[in-house]
Amino acid sequence: MRWTVALPTENVGAGPDLISAAAIGEMAAALEAAGVDACHVTDHPYPPRAWVEAGGHHALDPLIALSFAAAATRRIRLHTNIFVAAYRHPVLAAHSAATLDVLSGGRLILGTGTGYLREEFEALGVDYLRRGAVLEEVITTMQKVWSGELGNEGNVLAPLPVSQPHPPIWFGGNSAVSMRRAVRLGQGWAPFPATRGLAKATRTAALTDVDSLARAIGDMRSFATEIGRSEPIDICVTPFSHPHHRAALEPERLLDEAVQLARLGVTWLSIRLPAPSRAGFLENVAGFATEVVAQVDRRESLADTDIR
């Protein structure tokens, strides 16, 4: 099992304690030292005021924020979770992502998805009702220019990504459409726990427990077989025991679930640690390192022994 842990770049009102080059660098370096496999950031460039005031959030630009994380680290992967590709011109998005991939030595994971805030789409001039189709158009164009193909007017992108053929693309979302998009176009699928209420708010399907995830993974495998896909696909899930709004870490519950999800074929777990301050976040990272990261391999080995 591998881990992707959030950097608290949505806390834009926290000031330089959390939102500064020094803070992002120190927090990313701490995650790398803890043995975490990736750090991730979210994306809301222009959300509606009413949504923010009701509990939503802003966020730093994901690729710029991750560039500061990249400069302070050497190994940890840089994960957008998620990058709403439909908000951007595809060639400019491809250029920014390729630049980060080159400067980081091939560490970018481009997690993307359709997005769900109608007002944000409208403010950015993007057709909300076509957001799924627009996402696929943008990603397909990004893949084309990353391959070095000439555009309609003979244009070409440089630099090309270090990752070949391009940075891995993970598609988020719980719906059958999102899952099939990941199988057709991506290298990873990233569903997340969602009650019916949360699913309605985020315009996706409910995903309430491990059993429902197991059924969805079964459907994914069946669809991959149906279309003749043989390449492996990463599955990145937020644990049901620790959804992103959870305020505390319970290591034993998390370790038990990690083993259970690994048996289903989940390859990554997405975690958000509390960040009341920079010092508080670093303390939580240290606890996560000793109580979870250092223990999960041993727990998985024991589970494999029990199965045999």
Steps between C-alpha positions, in 0.01 A plus 500: 500500500620850414393827659414841362457765770346844455694820537263752663509746208127564527554692827577820313398719793758345732774734386868411468488240777338266243486698177857591409795354316666411829188328632432293190864400474526398865173306499584318175848414627348364822266275302791374292706427814198318645503252211185636337487428127325814373371834617184640347317828461153602391367753248244782522620802302180710513228349723173677576498716811184335638660154479816619679295668774298179544814295571673473163853616441746667269830336404840591368561425134580128512793487257667808649453373855646163406799670338597635842455150646718362221780749571519388865498124431667233288282188503138567592246502215305818426129425471217729392188383679335626299598732214183614320648479153185636335567840658821540294604530138630149423833606347578742783404232753724250319788748501466576873472133593794403278710778653431372851569142393834601346613717791404232755669216313180326394308507827162637391177302539224690323183422689207657319122495493193675369451746786155577636453872583271639230571862599875445472462356150278788395736763642787344304300480178484120484183310405394330824257263327779369274761474775557126452548534128718808547718310747558223248572749223755684716676183616509356148655821370754504783602143419535591132728799555702307762569241230671767289234503232465819298185702542278617215730794429828312537554597863687276744533487878827509694619387741341159479438314827773288655234240582432288196279498314371769737431548873252245630144631480256397773130575453293575808133431555276216612262471207514225240582769242800617705622145553473419130678823410788395724520159334482644147729800539696481824747319717301530821152529650432701817156442654421643845258431786172683442172487683194566290505863613867551411455314173216735405706807591802385299299361207625143530376162617473398863778276633427411860705199604762243405241267350377766258861575406564129439205488261627810318848349463342184363312710245824677410680173437212370290503813288879481456462144373213603273708767323817289494703702749782292651714774658468527878307795642567668833207539738531788746233520770437715805446251787142468621630514858677831430309717252663836426284691748608278790674693777714227656711200403420152635801291396361156583177557305695641209746210493222242512321671212823535301545123507136444407520742207831359379331160468246661265775638278522856636857622446493850657325658797430873513525657845444849637675569832374779725692825452407741781838663442829414334633358826179303550517357148865399544414332829220308330735396218746363757224299664379372164855387416546292815145378556392429142769512229752298700235243594302442182750270324520279808120492530463408130763225536316351797171516308657316207626232738150462645357457149751228416 
